[in-house]
Structures are given as structure tokens and as C-alpha cells.
């Protein structure tokens, strides 16, 4: 498959895939294990990105670990591709063009392997050189999440280290992890409402005092005796 989701038979393999046979083999293995749940892939500079259907998220994690030998879990997080509905009105006015606030682009542009929704979850796992089953392979797995009630199965049974990463994504992005034994706040107070890393979460502090604004600039204090020198 290519970034657009069409098969290599239709579009031909990318040049990057041809240069790294490990990635071609990994995509083939994931395709055998997950079937049509593999939606796209991208290979570049030694890194392999693979986008899968969110309902296959946990199965894809098992495939990384057991079939590709990626037993070293690096991180798990999420991204909101929605352009900020507030535009740039949180920036300092002195940064605006002379014609006033810049026009706001509302089109969602996804990263490599594309996407269908505003929220994506992604995680990275590796097979290190001393792992005889996988060699030096690094894979970033991605999945689109439903716009309403985004949720996937937890990776804790696959990679125990995903525990706190999932708690952070739940707290900051509002993503539920089905089967997680202890979803609770890490950074925010328990009564906090909203998810601060979503693009439509208003940063009220910037509305009170624009950032970066001239109000933040202060003169350096004078040192005694300097004024007379």
C-alpha cells in the first residue's frame, strides 16, 4: 500500500520502500495479520509509518511485538489536526499584517499516511539489533479516531509501559482506552473540565494577556552607579 491507501499493485512501491526491504517485509507481515485494517504506509529515513483502522489498534500492537519483534516500546500519544477555531487572535497584534488579522485556513491537513478524522493516535515501537527476531526496525503506528467518543483498546496487555502514556492522552485529548485499569488524571485536578491539547480548547490566559505581547517586555533593572558612568 501507499500513503493514499491504494495497493502497491495499483500504484507501485514507493522509492523509499524499494530502498529499505525491511519496511516492505514489515508492511507485508502486517497486511497478512490485519488484512484490510492496514490503511496506508510511508517509509522515509529509516522510519516506517503505518496507519491502521482504530478497531484493529490493539491487534496491530500485538503484531508489532510478536510478528515484527518490536519489543521496545518508545511512546504513545495523539494529535489533533483540526486548525484552531480561534485563528490567530491569540497572537500579539503587533505580529498581524497591516491589513488586520490574517485569514484563517479551516482545512484539515494530515501528516504522512493521511487520515479521515481530526484526532489520530500514534505510537512508536522498535526491534533493536540484539533482537534476533526483528533486527533494527522502527515503526510508528497510527490510527484515526472517531470524532464522537474517540476510543481504542488499551495497549497495556501488549506493552505495559503504555500505561501512563494512555492516561496522558485520555487527560489531554479525551481519548478513552478500553480495558485500561486506572484512567485518572496525571497533571490536572480531578474536577478539571475539558482537554487542553485539543485545538478547540480556549487558552484563556492568552485572551487576558496576548502572547507574546509587549506587556511581557520589561526594562532591565539599573545597577547602582551605572547611570553616572
C-alpha positions as CSV (number, residue, x, y, z in Angstrom):
1,X,0.0,0.0,0.0
2,X,1.0,3.6,-0.5
3,X,0.1,6.7,1.5
4,X,-3.2,7.1,-0.3
5,X,-4.3,3.6,0.7
6,X,-4.2,2.1,-2.8
7,X,-2.3,-1.2,-3.2
8,X,1.3,-1.3,-4.5
9,X,0.0,-3.5,-7.3
10,X,-2.0,-0.4,-8.5
11,X,0.4,2.4,-7.7
12,X,3.8,0.7,-7.5
13,X,6.0,0.7,-4.4
14,X,7.4,4.0,-3.2
15,X,11.1,4.6,-3.8
16,X,11.7,4.6,0.0
17,X,10.1,1.1,0.2
18,X,12.4,-0.1,-2.5
19,X,15.4,1.2,-0.6
20,X,14.5,-0.5,2.6
21,X,13.4,-4.1,2.2
22,X,12.8,-4.4,6.0
23,X,9.9,-1.9,5.6
24,X,8.5,-3.8,2.6
25,X,8.6,-7.0,4.6
26,X,7.1,-5.4,7.7
27,X,4.1,-4.0,5.7
28,X,3.6,-7.3,4.1
29,X,3.6,-9.0,7.5
30,X,1.1,-6.5,9.0
31,X,-1.1,-6.9,5.9
32,X,-1.2,-10.7,6.4
33,X,-2.0,-10.3,10.1
34,X,-4.5,-7.4,9.9
35,X,-5.9,-7.6,6.4
36,X,-7.9,-4.6,5.2
37,X,-7.3,-2.9,8.6
38,X,-3.9,-1.7,7.1
39,X,-4.9,1.6,5.5
40,X,-1.6,3.1,4.4
41,X,2.1,3.3,5.0
42,X,5.0,5.6,4.4
43,X,8.8,4.9,4.6
44,X,11.4,7.6,5.0
45,X,14.9,7.9,6.6
46,X,14.8,4.6,8.3
47,X,11.3,5.1,9.9
48,X,8.2,3.3,8.9
49,X,4.7,4.8,9.4
50,X,1.7,2.5,9.2
51,X,-1.9,3.7,9.5
52,X,-4.5,1.1,10.7
53,X,-8.2,1.1,11.5
54,X,-8.8,2.1,15.1
55,X,-10.7,-1.1,15.8
56,X,-7.5,-3.1,15.0
57,X,-5.3,-0.9,17.2
58,X,-4.6,-3.5,19.9
59,X,-4.2,-6.3,17.4
60,X,-1.7,-4.1,15.5
61,X,0.3,-3.7,18.7
62,X,0.5,-7.4,19.1
63,X,1.6,-7.8,15.5
64,X,4.4,-5.3,16.1
65,X,5.6,-7.1,19.2
66,X,5.1,-10.7,18.2
67,X,5.4,-10.8,14.4
68,X,7.9,-8.0,13.8
69,X,9.9,-8.3,17.0
70,X,9.3,-4.7,18.1
71,X,9.6,-5.4,21.9
72,X,10.9,-1.9,22.8
73,X,8.0,0.5,23.4
74,X,9.0,4.1,22.9
75,X,5.9,6.3,23.3
76,X,2.2,6.7,22.7
77,X,0.4,10.0,22.1
78,X,-2.2,11.7,20.0
79,X,-2.6,14.7,17.7
80,X,-5.5,17.0,16.8
81,X,-5.2,18.0,13.2
82,X,-8.1,20.5,13.5
83,X,-7.0,24.1,12.7
84,X,-7.6,26.3,15.8
85,X,-11.2,27.7,15.6
86,X,-9.8,30.8,17.2
87,X,-7.4,31.5,14.3
88,X,-4.5,33.7,15.3
89,X,-6.5,36.0,17.6
90,X,-4.4,34.7,20.5
91,X,-1.2,36.1,19.0
92,X,0.0,39.6,19.7
93,X,-1.5,42.3,17.4
94,X,2.0,43.6,16.5
95,X,2.5,40.3,14.7
96,X,-0.5,40.8,12.4
97,X,-0.2,42.1,8.9
98,X,-1.1,45.8,8.4
99,X,-4.4,44.6,6.9
100,X,-5.6,43.2,10.2
101,X,-5.9,39.6,11.5
102,X,-4.7,37.0,8.9
103,X,-7.3,34.8,7.2
104,X,-7.9,31.5,8.9
105,X,-7.5,28.3,7.0
106,X,-10.0,25.7,8.2
107,X,-8.9,22.8,6.1
108,X,-7.6,19.7,7.9
109,X,-4.3,18.5,6.6
110,X,-3.0,15.2,7.9
111,X,0.6,14.0,8.1
112,X,2.1,11.0,6.3
113,X,-0.2,8.1,5.6
114,X,-3.2,10.5,5.5
115,X,-6.3,10.4,7.7
116,X,-10.0,10.7,7.8
117,X,-10.8,12.4,11.2
118,X,-9.4,15.2,13.3
119,X,-7.9,13.0,16.0
120,X,-5.2,10.4,15.5
121,X,-3.4,8.2,18.0
122,X,0.1,7.2,17.3
123,X,2.8,5.1,19.0
124,X,6.4,4.0,18.2
125,X,8.0,0.6,18.9
126,X,11.3,-0.8,17.8
127,X,13.1,-4.0,17.3
128,X,16.7,-3.5,18.4
129,X,19.8,-5.1,16.9
130,X,20.2,-7.7,19.7
131,X,16.7,-8.9,19.0
132,X,17.2,-11.9,16.6
133,X,13.5,-11.8,15.5
134,X,13.4,-8.3,14.1
135,X,16.7,-6.5,13.6
136,X,16.9,-2.8,13.7
137,X,13.3,-1.8,12.8
138,X,11.4,1.3,14.0
139,X,7.6,1.5,13.4
140,X,5.2,4.4,14.1
141,X,1.7,3.1,14.2
142,X,-1.2,5.5,13.6
143,X,-5.0,5.3,13.7
144,X,-7.8,7.7,13.0
145,X,-10.3,8.1,15.9
146,X,-14.0,8.8,15.7
147,X,-14.8,12.4,16.1
148,X,-17.5,11.5,18.6
149,X,-16.4,9.5,21.6
150,X,-12.9,8.6,20.4
151,X,-11.7,5.3,21.9
152,X,-9.4,2.4,21.2
153,X,-8.4,-0.7,23.1
154,X,-5.6,-0.3,25.6
155,X,-2.1,-1.4,24.8
156,X,-1.3,-2.3,28.4
157,X,-1.5,-6.1,27.7
158,X,0.9,-5.6,24.8
159,X,3.3,-3.0,26.3
160,X,2.9,-2.4,30.0
161,X,4.8,0.9,29.6
162,X,1.9,2.3,27.7
163,X,0.0,2.9,31.0
164,X,1.0,6.5,31.8
165,X,1.1,7.4,28.1
166,X,-2.6,6.4,27.7
167,X,-3.5,8.3,30.9
168,X,-1.9,11.4,29.5
169,X,-3.7,11.0,26.1
170,X,-7.0,10.4,27.9
171,X,-6.5,13.5,30.1
172,X,-5.2,15.9,27.4
173,X,-7.2,14.7,24.3
174,X,-10.2,13.0,25.8
175,X,-9.4,9.6,24.3
176,X,-10.8,6.6,26.1
177,X,-8.7,3.4,26.3
178,X,-11.0,0.4,26.6
179,X,-9.7,-2.0,29.2
180,X,-7.3,0.4,30.9
181,X,-7.4,-0.4,34.6
182,X,-6.7,3.1,36.1
183,X,-7.6,6.1,33.9
184,X,-7.1,9.1,36.1
185,X,-5.5,12.5,35.9
186,X,-1.7,12.9,36.0
187,X,-1.4,16.7,35.6
188,X,-4.8,18.2,36.1
189,X,-7.0,18.4,39.2
190,X,-9.8,15.8,39.3
191,X,-12.6,18.3,38.8
192,X,-10.9,19.9,35.7
193,X,-13.2,20.1,32.7
194,X,-12.0,19.9,29.1
195,X,-9.0,18.6,27.3
196,X,-6.2,21.2,26.9
197,X,-4.4,19.7,23.9
198,X,-7.5,19.8,21.7
199,X,-7.4,22.7,19.2
200,X,-10.8,23.9,20.2
201,X,-9.8,24.3,23.9
202,X,-9.6,28.0,24.6
203,X,-6.4,29.2,26.2
204,X,-8.0,31.9,28.4
205,X,-4.6,33.2,29.7
206,X,-3.8,34.3,26.1
207,X,-7.1,36.2,25.8
208,X,-6.4,38.1,29.1
209,X,-2.8,38.9,28.0
210,X,-1.8,38.2,24.4
211,X,1.3,36.1,23.8
212,X,3.9,37.2,23.1
213,X,2.9,40.7,23.9
214,X,4.7,44.0,24.6
215,X,3.2,43.7,28.1
216,X,5.8,41.0,28.7
217,X,8.7,43.2,27.9
218,X,10.4,44.9,30.9
219,X,13.4,47.1,31.1
220,X,16.5,45.7,32.7
221,X,17.0,46.9,36.2
222,X,19.6,49.6,36.7
223,X,22.7,48.7,38.6
224,X,23.8,51.3,41.2
225,X,26.5,53.6,39.7
226,X,25.8,52.7,36.1
227,X,23.7,55.7,35.4
228,X,26.5,58.1,36.3
229,X,29.2,56.3,34.3
